[in-house]
Amino acid sequence: MNELNFLPNAQRKEVQRKEAVLVDIMVDLLTQINPGRMADVKVPTPKPKPSTPAPTCCKPPTRAST
């Protein structure tokens, strides 16, 4: 809620607790309805490429001292 900043701390924390409970309830319901859809997805991450030196034509220019 955008208006939470205007509530006193105690009320703000209570609203945030209730929001968390509602989210948990929704996750549980959606998991019961379609467990496959709510399952954690394991996405493979790409392996890092070996570093290669930059070609000499593309190195940044150096400043000449004056």
Z-matrix of the N, CA and C atoms (Angstrom, degrees):
N
C 1 1.453
C 2 1.529 1 108.92
N 3 1.293 2 114.90 1 139.59
C 4 1.462 3 119.49 2 -179.78
C 5 1.519 4 112.02 3 -74.39
N 6 1.310 5 117.11 4 -23.31
C 7 1.463 6 120.70 5 -174.76
C 8 1.521 7 113.47 6 -89.11
N 9 1.312 8 118.39 7 3.78
C 10 1.471 9 120.19 8 -178.33
C 11 1.513 10 112.48 9 -59.83
N 12 1.316 11 117.26 10 -31.29
C 13 1.469 12 120.34 11 -178.12
C 14 1.518 13 112.55 12 -64.49
N 15 1.335 14 116.18 13 -19.97
C 16 1.463 15 119.38 14 -178.03
C 17 1.527 16 112.49 15 -89.74
N 18 1.334 17 117.56 16 -6.99
C 19 1.453 18 121.03 17 179.98
C 20 1.527 19 110.64 18 -87.75
N 21 1.318 20 116.71 19 152.81
C 22 1.459 21 119.53 20 171.70
C 23 1.533 22 109.50 21 -63.04
N 24 1.332 23 116.37 22 156.14
C 25 1.464 24 121.43 23 -175.53
C 26 1.521 25 113.09 24 -52.38
N 27 1.327 26 117.27 25 -45.36
C 28 1.469 27 120.53 26 -176.84
C 29 1.534 28 110.42 27 -61.88
N 30 1.316 29 116.94 28 -44.97
C 31 1.469 30 120.23 29 179.86
C 32 1.528 31 111.01 30 -67.81
N 33 1.326 32 117.21 31 -39.21
C 34 1.462 33 121.19 32 179.47
C 35 1.528 34 110.43 33 -61.47
N 36 1.336 35 116.52 34 -44.78
C 37 1.463 36 120.35 35 179.48
C 38 1.528 37 111.14 36 -64.32
N 39 1.321 38 117.54 37 -37.67
C 40 1.465 39 121.00 38 178.41
C 41 1.531 40 110.60 39 -64.91
N 42 1.314 41 117.64 40 -43.01
C 43 1.468 42 120.96 41 178.04
C 44 1.528 43 109.68 42 -63.63
N 45 1.321 44 117.28 43 -41.84
C 46 1.467 45 120.14 44 179.67
C 47 1.526 46 111.26 45 -65.11
N 48 1.334 47 118.26 46 -37.35
C 49 1.467 48 121.04 47 176.33
C 50 1.524 49 110.42 48 -63.62
N 51 1.321 50 116.38 49 -43.55
C 52 1.470 51 120.50 50 179.82
C 53 1.531 52 110.75 51 -65.70
N 54 1.315 53 117.14 52 -38.73
C 55 1.466 54 120.13 53 176.51
C 56 1.530 55 110.56 54 -61.40
N 57 1.330 56 116.79 55 -42.78
C 58 1.465 57 120.91 56 179.88
C 59 1.518 58 110.78 57 -63.51
N 60 1.324 59 117.33 58 -39.71
C 61 1.471 60 121.25 59 177.85
C 62 1.528 61 109.25 60 -63.45
N 63 1.321 62 117.73 61 -44.29
C 64 1.459 63 120.99 62 179.47
C 65 1.533 64 111.50 63 -61.70
N 66 1.314 65 116.68 64 -41.27
C 67 1.466 66 119.89 65 178.47
C 68 1.519 67 109.90 66 -63.69
N 69 1.327 68 117.30 67 -43.37
C 70 1.472 69 120.45 68 178.09
C 71 1.523 70 111.31 69 -60.51
N 72 1.331 71 116.86 70 -42.33
C 73 1.466 72 120.65 71 178.46
C 74 1.526 73 110.28 72 -61.77
N 75 1.328 74 116.98 73 -44.18
C 76 1.467 75 120.47 74 -179.81
C 77 1.526 76 111.69 75 -63.29
N 78 1.319 77 116.39 76 -42.32
C 79 1.473 78 120.15 77 179.05
C 80 1.523 79 109.65 78 -62.76
N 81 1.327 80 117.79 79 -43.43
C 82 1.461 81 121.08 80 178.93
C 83 1.526 82 111.00 81 -62.24
N 84 1.325 83 117.05 82 -44.68
C 85 1.468 84 120.27 83 179.60
C 86 1.523 85 111.58 84 -63.47
N 87 1.317 86 116.60 85 -46.40
C 88 1.462 87 120.01 86 179.90
C 89 1.520 88 111.82 87 -64.49
N 90 1.324 89 116.76 88 -33.79
C 91 1.463 90 120.55 89 177.41
C 92 1.520 91 110.45 90 -67.41
N 93 1.340 92 117.34 91 -38.67
C 94 1.461 93 120.74 92 177.46
C 95 1.525 94 111.36 93 -68.01
N 96 1.329 95 117.24 94 -37.49
C 97 1.460 96 121.05 95 -178.43
C 98 1.519 97 111.19 96 -70.71
N 99 1.336 98 116.67 97 -46.08
C 100 1.457 99 120.33 98 -176.41
C 101 1.530 100 109.39 99 -144.30
N 102 1.342 101 116.76 100 82.52
C 103 1.465 102 119.61 101 -175.57
C 104 1.522 103 113.21 102 -61.55
N 105 1.332 104 117.70 103 -34.10
C 106 1.461 105 119.63 104 -179.80
C 107 1.509 106 112.01 105 -64.63
N 108 1.302 107 116.27 106 -38.43
C 109 1.467 108 120.49 107 -179.00
C 110 1.524 109 111.52 108 -70.07
N 111 1.320 110 116.37 109 -32.10
C 112 1.459 111 120.28 110 -176.47
C 113 1.524 112 112.56 111 -91.94
N 114 1.324 113 117.98 112 -0.37
C 115 1.463 114 120.70 113 179.83
C 116 1.524 115 109.63 114 -68.63
N 117 1.321 116 114.69 115 151.50
C 118 1.463 117 119.44 116 176.27
C 119 1.521 118 109.28 117 -63.98
N 120 1.298 119 115.75 118 135.18
C 121 1.457 120 121.07 119 179.78
C 122 1.523 121 108.04 120 -96.01
N 123 1.307 122 115.34 121 127.94
C 124 1.467 123 120.63 122 176.70
C 125 1.521 124 107.88 123 -98.62
N 126 1.297 125 116.12 124 113.53
C 127 1.460 126 121.44 125 -179.22
C 128 1.522 127 108.02 126 -109.50
N 129 1.329 128 117.05 127 121.96
C 130 1.460 129 118.09 128 178.59
C 131 1.525 130 110.39 129 -68.52
N 132 1.293 131 115.21 130 139.79
C 133 1.459 132 119.12 131 177.60
C 134 1.528 133 108.91 132 -95.87
N 135 1.320 134 116.69 133 144.51
C 136 1.462 135 118.63 134 -179.83
C 137 1.525 136 110.96 135 -68.28
N 138 1.309 137 114.69 136 147.65
C 139 1.460 138 119.20 137 177.01
C 140 1.517 139 108.82 138 -75.67
N 141 1.326 140 117.55 139 142.05
C 142 1.477 141 118.94 140 179.57
C 143 1.524 142 110.37 141 -65.50
N 144 1.309 143 113.93 142 141.69
C 145 1.465 144 119.49 143 177.72
C 146 1.520 145 109.16 144 -78.13
N 147 1.314 146 117.29 145 146.04
C 148 1.468 147 118.18 146 176.66
C 149 1.530 148 109.19 147 -65.00
N 150 1.297 149 115.20 148 141.26
C 151 1.461 150 118.24 149 -178.56
C 152 1.525 151 109.77 150 -74.11
N 153 1.299 152 113.51 151 138.71
C 154 1.464 153 119.84 152 178.04
C 155 1.517 154 107.68 153 -121.54
N 156 1.317 155 117.32 154 144.87
C 157 1.464 156 118.47 155 179.42
C 158 1.532 157 110.57 156 -67.24
N 159 1.303 158 115.49 157 146.90
C 160 1.461 159 120.50 158 178.53
C 161 1.515 160 109.51 159 -69.26
N 162 1.326 161 116.87 160 143.47
C 163 1.470 162 119.02 161 177.29
C 164 1.526 163 110.00 162 -62.10
N 165 1.308 164 116.09 163 150.66
C 166 1.468 165 120.03 164 -177.28
C 167 1.519 166 111.97 165 -64.40
N 168 1.318 167 117.29 166 -25.47
C 169 1.469 168 119.24 167 -179.44
C 170 1.521 169 111.62 168 -71.55
N 171 1.335 170 118.27 169 -17.67
C 172 1.457 171 120.74 170 -173.11
C 173 1.521 172 114.07 171 -111.34
N 174 1.326 173 117.32 172 5.82
C 175 1.456 174 118.76 173 -179.82
C 176 1.526 175 108.75 174 -71.08
N 177 1.329 176 116.98 175 147.06
C 178 1.459 177 118.78 176 179.17
C 179 1.517 178 111.25 177 -65.71
N 180 1.313 179 116.04 178 145.59
C 181 1.471 180 119.32 179 -179.25
C 182 1.520 181 110.76 180 -67.33
N 183 1.311 182 116.42 181 149.93
C 184 1.461 183 121.48 182 177.06
C 185 1.522 184 108.02 183 -95.92
N 186 1.322 185 114.75 184 147.71
C 187 1.475 186 118.78 185 179.06
C 188 1.506 187 109.82 186 -81.88
N 189 1.297 188 116.30 187 132.82
C 190 1.478 189 120.68 188 176.25
C 191 1.514 190 107.92 189 -79.22
N 192 1.313 191 116.04 190 137.64
C 193 1.481 192 118.88 191 179.53
C 194 1.520 193 108.67 192 -78.22
N 195 1.313 194 114.43 193 142.28
C 196 1.481 195 120.32 194 -179.45
C 197 1.490 196 112.19 195 -110.78
